Amino acid sequence: MRSLVGYAGMKILIAGAGSIGQRHARNLRTIGAGTLAVFEPDAAKRTTISQELSCDSYNNFDEALRSMKPDVVFVCSPTKFHVAQALAAAKAGAHLFIEKPLNHTMDGVDALSKEIEKNHLICMVGCNMRFHHGPRTVKKLLVQGEIGPVKNADITVVFNFTGRADFEGKLEKYSKSYNADPSQGGATRECVHEIDLALWYSGPATLKSATKEMAGRIGLPAIEGASNLMLQHENGVVSNVHLSIMEPVYRRGCTIQGEKGSIEWSFGGDVIVRDTSGAITASYPQPQSYEVNQMYIDEILYFFDCMKKNVTPQGNLDDATRALAVALETIERAEERATVIA
């Protein structure tokens, strides 16, 4: 496994010790990151992770910035704090890794962008699915022109929001979490990965239509539990994106149609290429030893490589802003109706 050799003296602050903050903190320790500290207002979470990793902890974010003077901040707090905390960290001169989605609204995004540019900082928003074997292989094949010019794409993720296990295999109490808060949660923000993948595969797009179903059937009627959106990309491709947090069986994948054939991928399975007759012409198996956590490690290593080389990463602030804009427009414009997920 690659490690963060050369970063031993770097100070890294993890803002937020929920499941994703814990994952990043543990992965950073595993791959040899330098000095770690955690900010978390919840005393129990703060104590648990700081004792496990033998690192300093703070219950006040501004104090953490003043006291630690971090070189890098991982913003893993509830969504509504993302841009505010990232802006404070940028003003303190810290490079930024922000968890998805970028924010709950567009408020403060322009100010953050200006601060990042002013201080010559590297900023990446955590779109870990770009680093998973499946989507990464799909993107490579599209760039190579494997199926010729793309005509349309179907991109799907469905799962059970109220029964999903956290990093340690424990069921998270989503009805009590920020993801169940209509001001910052719901299926469209929670599943912004698939919107990001659509834009990554086929470029900038406008929202042509959208529908949504509220999450009453899982006891969360204040948030949308499913949304279907149609994107018209500038290059002519049409992407249909299907998102649901109300389905009993986890399913994730895509089918992309081109003039010469199609590319198919489903989570945990192979990437398959078919010709126009439907015959399989190539298959790219997921490695047998592949672990899902590897994509999180790979995105961290990539982020630090971009810092070292001083280059703008994929999944940068502009990319995340475009995905957030689509998500927010979907939430605002979607017609409410019973949803059928493809």
N, C-alpha and C positions, 0 to 999 in steps of 0.2 A: 504494500500500500504506500502511495506517495504520502509525504509528510510536509509540514510547513517549515522545512529547513530554511534558516535564514530569517525567520520571524520570531525567534526566541525572545527578543527584547520588546516585542509589540504588546501593547496593552489593549485588551478587548473587553468591552462592556456588553453584556447581554441584558437588554431591557425587556423584562417579561419572562417569568419562569413557568408559563403554562406548558402544554405538551410540546409545542414546536420550539419554544425557548430552551426547554430541557434537552430536546434532541440536538439542537445546534451546540449547546454548551458541552454535551457529552462528546459529540463528534469533534469539536474543536480540541478538547482534551486528548481524544484518541489520536488525532493526527499531529499532535505536538505543538499546538498553539502556545503562545507565550503567556503572559499574565492575564488571567481571567477574573472577572468580577460580575456579579449579578445584581440588577435592580429588580425588586419585586415588592409591591406593597403588602401582599399577603404573607404574614409572618411564617406560617407553616410551610408554604412552598419555598420561601426564601431560605429558611433554615435547612430544609431537606437537601436542596441542590447545592448550597454552599458547603454543607458538611460533606456531602458525597464527593465533591470535586476539590475540596480543601481550598476554597477561594473566598475572597472578600464579598460582602453583600451590603446592599443599601436599600433603605425603604423610601428614599427620596431621590428622584431622577436628577434634579438640578444639583443636589449635593454630590451625587455620583460623578457627574461631569466635572464639578469643581475639584473634588478630592482626587479622583483617579487620573483625570486628564487623559482619557482614552484616545488611542490612535484610530480605533475602529469601534463603531457601535452597531450591534445587531438589534434592530427594532422588532421585537416579537410580542409587543403588548397587544391588548384588544385594538381592533381596527380603528376606532375613532381617535386613538392617540398616535397613530403612525406618523402623520405628517408633522404634528406639533412636536413630537419627540425628535424626529429626524431633523427638523429645522433647528431645534436647540443644539443638537449634536453637531450639525454642520457649522453653526456659528462658533462652536467650540473647536472647530478644525478637524473633526473626526470624519473618516471615510464611513460610508453607510451601506449596510445590508438591511433592507426593509422587507419584512414578510408581506406576502400577498394578503388581500388586495392592497394597493398602494394607500388607500384611505377610504373612508366611508362617504365622503363628498369630494368635490374638486377644490374646496376651500384650502388655501395655503399652498397648493401645488406650485403655482407660479413663483411664489416667494422662495420655496425650497429650491426650485430649479436655479433661480438667480444666485442663491447663497452657495450652491454647489459649484456653479461656474466661477463665482467670485473667488472662492477659496481653493479652486483647482482640485476638487475632491472626486473620488470614484464612488459612484452610487449604483447599486444593483438591487433589483426587487426580486425576491425569491420565487422564481417560476421553476420549481424543481422538475416538473414534468418534461421540460426541455432537455434534461440530463438523464432521463430514463431511457433504457435501451430501445424501447419501442418508438416513441416519438422522435428520438434522435435519429434512428434508422430511417423512419419515414421522411424526415426533413432531408437527409442525405440523398435519398433516392429521388426526391423531387428536384433538388438542385442538379442532380446528374441527368435529369430529363428522362428518367426510366419509363414513364408512361406518357411522354409527350406533353403538350400543353394541357393544363388541368382545366376541366369544365366545372366540376362541382365536388363538394365534400360534405360528408356527414360526420359530425364529431359528437360523442356522447359520453356523459358520466352520470351514473345513477347509483345511489346507495341509501342506507337507512341512517338518517341524521341522529335519531334518538337511540340507536343501538351500536354506534361505532366505537371501537376500542381505541384507547389512547396509546402512546408510545410504549407503555408498560403492560399493555393488554387489558387494562381496566376500562370499564364502560364509563364514558364521560357523561356528566349530567348536563346535556345540551339544553334542556329546558331552563336551566339556571345560568347558561353561559352567554357571553356577549354575542355569539352567533345566532341566538334566538331573539335578539333585540332588533326590532324593525328599523331602527335608525342606523344600524351598522351590519346587520346580518342578512339572512335569507339565502335562497339557493343561488341567486345570480352572483352575489359577491363571494359566497363560499366557494362556488365552482368557477371562479374567474380563470382558473388554469386553462379550461377548454376554450374560452374566448381568446386567451393569449395564444394558444396553439393555432387557432384558426387564422389569427393575424400573422403569426410566425410562418405558417405554411404558405399563405397566399397574399400577404401584404395588407396595406391599409384598406379599410372598408367602411361603408356606411350601413346603418341599421335600416333594413327595408320593412320588416314587420316583426312582431313579437307577441306571444301569448304567455299567460302565467296562470298557475293554480295556487291558491293560498293553501297553507299547510295545516288546515283544520283537521284532516284525517290522521295527523300524528300529534294532535293536541297543541299546535302552534299557529292559530288562525291569524296572528298579526303579521306573519312573514310569508313571502311567497315560497312555496315548497317545490315548485317546478317552473321552469320557463323554457320556451322554445323560441329561438331567434333566427332570422334569416339575414345574412350579411351579403351585401354586394361589394365585392372587392374591386379596386381600381383597375385591376388587370382583367376583369370580366368574370372571374370565378365567383360562384355562388356557394356560400357555406351555410349549412343548416346545423345549428348547435343545440343540443338537447341536454338539459340539466335537471336533475331531480334529487332531492334529499329525502324522498318518501318511499323509495322502493326497497323491498325486502332483500334483494340480492344485489351485491356490488357488481357493477359492470362498467367498463371504460374502454373506449377504443375509437377507431375511425375507419371510414371507407372513403377513398379519394378516387374519383373517376377522371381519367385523362383520355386523350384521343387514341392512345395506343394500348390502353388497358386500365387496370386499377391497382391500388395498393390498399391492403387491409391489415388492421392491427387490432388485437384485443389484449387487455391487460393480462400479463402472465403468459401470453402466447407468442407465436411467431409473427413476424411481419411477412406478409405474403403478397407476391406480385402475380397478377393474372393478365393474360392477353385479352383481346376483344371478344374472343369466343368463350372466355371464362376459365380456360386452362391455366393451371399454375405454371409459371415460367421461372420463378425464383422464390426461395424461402430463406428468411434470416432468423434463425432460432434465438430465443433468449438463452444466454448461457445457463447451464444447469445449476451452477453455484451462485447465480445472481441473487443478490439481496436487495430489497427495496431501499434500504437505508443508503446504499451506494450512491444513489442519485443525489442525496443530500450532501454527502461527502464530496462528490464530484463538483457540485455547484459551488461549494465553499472553496475548494482548491482553485477552481476557475476564477472566482472572485479575487482571490489573493494574487493569482497570476496577472490579472488585469491591473491590480494595484502596483505590482512590481514593474510591469511594463508601461504603466501610465496610459492605458488604452481604455476606451469606452467599452463596457461589456455588453453582450446581448442581454436582454432583460433589463435594460437600463431605464432611467426615469421616463424617457420619452415613450418607450415601449409600454411601460406600465400605465402611463397616463392615457394612452390610446385604449388600452384594455378596460381601464376604469371608466372612461367616457362611454364606451359601448355598454358596459354593465349598468351604469346609472341611467342611461337613456332607455335601456330595456325595462328597468324597474319603473320608470316614469311612464313609458308609452304602452307597455304590454296590456293587451286586452285580457280581462279575467275570464277564464273558461276552464272547463275540465281538460286536463292535459293528457295527451297520449304520447308517451316517450317511444321513439323509434327503436 
